[in-house]
Amino acid sequence: MQQLQIVSRIGASLIGGWAFVWGFVTLGIALLLVAGMPYADAQTLVYLLAFLVYLVALCWTFAAASATRAWLVLIAGASIMTALAWWLTRPGV
């Protein structure tokens, strides 16, 4: 059972962390575009921040109270941020 917990946390840190950073990047770029920043500048800024966000997400998955909570927070956060980014970038919004 201990090995399953370790594998689950590693999976959450790699897969869930990647998904969370994907949501962060899409939302960050969308917000900066809405604020009037050029795309290349927004992309560069958010990519630089994404490394730190991934590092925090990776470390947090091992500090979380349970692997289930880590999965839920990372996947829910990724879904919410990606949905908000999609909504912000729709034509006419």
N, C-alpha and C positions, 0 to 999 in steps of 0.2 A: 504494500500500500504506500509506503514511503517513496518508492521509486516512481509510482504513478503521480504523486504530488509534485515531485521534482520535474518530471517530464511535462506535466501540465503547466507548471510555472515557466519552464523554458519555452514551451509553445506559446504561452500568453505573452511572454516578453518579446519573442521574435515576431510572431504573426499578429498578435493583438497590438503590440507596439507599432509595428509597421502600419497597420490599419489606422491607428490613432493619429500617427504622424501624417498619413495621407489626408485624413479629415482636417487636421490642423493646417496643412499646406493649402488645401483647396479653399478653406474658409479664410485664411490669412490673405491669400492673393485676391480673393473676391472682395474682401473688405477694403483692401488697399486700392483696388481698381475703382470701387465705388467712391472712395475718398479722393480720387483724381490722380493717383500716382501712376506713372507709366508702367506698363506690364513688366518690362525687363528689370526695372528697379524693384518692383513688388516681388517678383520671383526671386531675385537675388537675396533680398532681405529675409524673406520667409524661409528660403532654403538654409540660410545661415542659422536662423533660429530653430529650424527643424532638427538639426543635430542635437541641440541641447534638450529639446522636447523628447526626442527618442531616448536620450541618455537617462532622463528623469523617469520616463515610462518604464524603461528596462529595469532600472534599480527599484522602482516602486513595486513592480510585480513580485519581487522577492521579499519585500517588506510588508506586503498586504497581508491582512489577517487570514485570507483563504484564497486559493487559486480560483475558485468560482467567482469571488468578488472581483479579482483582477480581470478575468475574462469579461465579466459583465460591464465593468467600468470602461475598459478599453474599447470594446465593441460598440457599446451604447454611445460613448463619446465620439467614436469615429462616424457612426451613423448620423448622429445629430449634426455634427459639424459639416459633413458632406451634404446633408439635406439642406442646411442653411446656405451653404455655398452655392448649391444648385439654384435655390430660390433667389438668391441675390443676383445671379448672373442671367436670369431669364430676361428675355427682351421685354421692355416696357416696365421693368420694376425700378 
